[in-house]
Amino acid sequence: MGNVFGKEKPLKEQLRENKRMITRAIRELDRETRSLEREEKRLTIEIKKMARENQMKAVKIMARDLVRTRQYVTKFIEMRSQLQGCALKLQTVKSHAAMADAMASTALAMKKMNKAVDVPSINKMMAEFERENMKSEMMQEMMGDAMDDVMENDEEEEDRIVGQVLDEIGIDMSGEIPNAPEMGLATATSNGPLTEGGGKVAVGLGENGG
């Protein structure tokens, strides 16, 4: 009906109809082939029967029919093979058409995507990102240097305070720290004996008065 009004059917519809026609023709050929094969078996049985009855004239006639039947069977098989080849060609054309449609859709999508991508805007954005990234790295480096300075000042202040505390308790860090007194020994008093270097030494409890 579409061709009557000048409207051409889509390729997919045409391929579907052609495939349906080929399938129907193959089914009809198979039906005729089975019918001829049954006729061939029947003629073979009749020929044997007539030969046993010595009716040679009838045998010759049916033999000619048997030969023609076998020829038709062979011809139908060849036709079926050709139709199957046509069906395969149609399937190949359908696959090519599907691939062409897919490629066309992909190309159209890529074209739209390329139009949607603003290359100058992307370049500007990347340049701005690089600039801000450099600023961030510089700020991190400056903060790291400031933290290092603060930590160094804290260490100097800690060393000064520790030195003051040690001076208050009479310990000189530049010299050797005296050993801790043993159990049972008293600490040195302010008027106790001194070492040769002027340092204080511990005096045992059992050394008083002798």
C-alpha positions as CSV (number, residue, x, y, z in Angstrom):
1,M,0.0,0.0,0.0
2,G,2.9,2.4,0.8
3,N,4.4,2.0,-2.7
4,V,1.0,2.8,-4.3
5,F,1.0,6.3,-2.7
6,G,4.6,6.9,-3.6
7,K,6.0,6.1,-0.1
8,E,9.0,3.8,-0.2
9,K,9.2,1.3,2.7
10,P,12.2,1.5,5.0
11,L,15.1,-0.8,4.3
12,K,14.5,-2.8,7.5
13,E,10.9,-3.4,6.5
14,Q,11.9,-4.5,3.0
15,L,14.6,-6.9,4.4
16,R,12.0,-8.3,6.8
17,E,9.5,-8.9,4.1
18,N,12.1,-10.5,1.7
19,K,13.3,-12.8,4.5
20,R,9.7,-13.8,5.3
21,M,9.1,-14.7,1.6
22,I,12.3,-16.7,1.4
23,T,11.4,-18.6,4.5
24,R,8.0,-19.4,3.1
25,A,9.5,-20.6,-0.2
26,I,11.9,-22.8,1.7
27,R,9.1,-24.3,3.7
28,E,7.1,-25.0,0.6
29,L,10.1,-26.7,-1.1
30,D,10.7,-28.9,1.9
31,R,7.0,-30.0,1.8
32,E,7.3,-30.8,-1.9
33,T,10.6,-32.6,-1.4
34,R,9.1,-34.8,1.3
35,S,6.1,-35.6,-0.9
36,L,8.4,-36.6,-3.8
37,E,10.5,-38.8,-1.5
38,R,7.4,-40.6,-0.4
39,E,6.5,-41.0,-4.1
40,E,10.0,-42.4,-4.8
41,K,9.6,-45.0,-2.1
42,R,6.2,-46.0,-3.4
43,L,7.5,-46.4,-7.0
44,T,10.4,-48.4,-5.8
45,I,8.1,-50.9,-4.1
46,E,5.8,-51.1,-7.2
47,I,8.7,-51.6,-9.5
48,K,9.9,-54.5,-7.4
49,K,6.5,-56.0,-7.3
50,M,5.9,-55.7,-11.0
51,A,9.4,-57.2,-11.7
52,R,8.5,-60.3,-9.6
53,E,5.3,-60.6,-11.6
54,N,7.3,-60.3,-14.8
55,Q,5.4,-57.3,-16.0
56,M,8.4,-55.6,-17.7
57,K,6.4,-53.0,-19.6
58,A,4.9,-51.6,-16.4
59,V,8.3,-51.8,-14.8
60,K,9.8,-49.6,-17.6
61,I,7.1,-47.0,-17.3
62,M,7.4,-46.7,-13.5
63,A,11.2,-46.6,-13.8
64,R,10.9,-43.5,-16.0
65,D,8.6,-42.0,-13.4
66,L,11.1,-42.9,-10.7
67,V,14.0,-41.2,-12.5
68,R,11.9,-38.0,-13.1
69,T,10.9,-38.0,-9.4
70,R,14.5,-38.3,-8.3
71,Q,15.5,-35.5,-10.7
72,Y,12.8,-33.2,-9.2
73,V,14.0,-34.1,-5.6
74,T,17.6,-33.1,-6.6
75,K,16.3,-29.9,-8.3
76,F,14.3,-28.9,-5.2
77,I,17.3,-29.5,-3.0
78,E,19.4,-27.2,-5.2
79,M,16.6,-24.6,-5.1
80,R,16.5,-24.8,-1.4
81,S,20.2,-24.3,-1.1
82,Q,20.0,-21.2,-3.4
83,L,17.2,-19.7,-1.3
84,Q,19.3,-20.2,1.8
85,G,22.1,-18.4,0.2
86,C,19.8,-15.5,-0.6
87,A,18.7,-15.5,3.0
88,L,22.3,-15.3,4.2
89,K,22.9,-12.4,1.8
90,L,19.9,-10.6,3.1
91,Q,21.1,-11.1,6.7
92,T,24.5,-9.7,5.7
93,V,22.9,-6.7,4.1
94,K,20.8,-6.2,7.3
95,S,23.9,-6.4,9.4
96,H,25.7,-3.9,7.2
97,A,22.7,-1.5,7.4
98,A,22.7,-1.8,11.2
99,M,26.4,-1.1,11.4
100,A,25.9,1.9,9.1
101,D,23.1,3.2,11.3
102,A,25.2,2.7,14.4
103,M,28.2,4.6,12.8
104,A,25.9,7.4,11.7
105,S,24.4,7.7,15.2
106,T,27.9,7.7,16.7
107,A,29.2,10.3,14.3
108,L,26.2,12.5,15.0
109,A,26.7,12.2,18.8
110,M,30.4,13.0,18.4
111,K,29.6,16.0,16.3
112,K,27.1,17.3,18.9
113,M,29.6,16.7,21.7
114,N,32.4,18.5,19.8
115,K,30.1,21.5,19.3
116,A,29.2,21.5,23.0
117,V,32.8,21.5,24.1
118,D,34.2,25.1,24.3
119,V,37.9,24.8,23.7
120,P,38.8,28.4,24.6
121,S,36.9,28.1,27.8
122,I,38.6,24.9,28.7
123,N,42.0,26.4,28.0
124,K,41.2,29.5,30.2
125,M,40.0,27.2,33.0
126,M,43.2,25.1,32.8
127,A,45.3,28.3,32.9
128,E,43.4,29.6,35.9
129,F,43.8,26.2,37.6
130,E,47.5,26.2,37.0
131,R,47.8,29.8,38.4
132,E,45.8,29.0,41.5
133,N,47.8,25.8,42.0
134,M,51.1,27.8,41.9
135,K,49.7,30.2,44.5
136,S,48.7,27.4,46.7
137,E,52.1,25.8,46.5
138,M,53.8,29.2,47.3
139,M,51.5,29.7,50.3
140,Q,52.2,26.2,51.6
141,E,56.0,26.8,51.3
142,M,55.7,30.1,53.1
143,M,53.7,28.5,55.9
144,G,56.2,25.7,56.1
145,D,59.1,28.2,56.5
146,A,57.2,30.2,59.1
147,M,56.5,27.0,61.1
148,D,60.2,26.1,60.9
149,D,61.1,29.5,62.3
150,V,58.6,29.3,65.1
151,M,59.9,25.8,66.0
152,E,63.5,27.0,66.0
153,N,62.5,30.0,68.3
154,D,60.6,27.6,70.6
155,E,63.7,25.4,70.8
156,E,65.9,28.4,71.7
157,E,63.5,29.5,74.3
158,E,63.3,26.0,75.8
159,D,67.1,25.7,75.9
160,R,67.3,29.1,77.7
161,I,64.6,28.1,80.3
162,V,66.3,24.7,80.9
163,G,69.6,26.5,81.3
164,Q,68.2,28.8,83.9
165,V,66.6,26.0,85.9
166,L,69.8,24.0,85.9
167,D,71.8,27.1,87.0
168,E,69.3,27.5,89.9
169,I,69.8,23.9,91.1
170,G,73.6,24.1,90.7
171,I,74.1,21.9,87.7
172,D,76.5,22.8,84.9
173,M,75.5,21.2,81.6
174,S,79.0,21.9,80.2
175,G,80.6,19.6,82.8
176,E,79.8,16.1,83.8
177,I,76.6,15.5,85.7
178,P,77.5,13.9,89.1
179,N,76.4,10.4,89.9
180,A,73.4,9.9,92.1
181,P,74.3,9.2,95.8
182,E,74.1,5.6,96.9
183,M,71.6,4.3,99.4
184,G,72.6,5.2,103.0
185,L,74.7,8.2,102.1
186,A,73.8,11.8,102.9
187,T,74.0,14.6,100.5
188,A,76.8,17.1,100.7
189,T,76.2,20.1,102.9
190,S,77.2,23.6,102.1
191,N,80.3,23.4,104.5
192,G,81.4,19.9,103.5
193,P,84.6,19.0,101.8
194,L,85.2,20.0,98.2
195,T,86.9,18.3,95.4
196,E,90.1,19.6,93.8
197,G,88.0,21.4,91.2
198,G,85.9,23.1,93.9
199,G,82.8,20.9,93.4
200,K,80.8,19.5,96.3
201,V,81.2,15.8,97.2
202,A,79.0,13.4,99.1
203,V,80.0,12.6,102.7
204,G,79.1,9.2,104.3
205,L,77.1,9.1,107.5
206,G,79.6,6.9,109.2
207,E,82.6,9.3,108.7
208,N,81.5,11.9,111.4
209,G,84.1,12.4,114.0
210,G,86.3,9.7,113.0
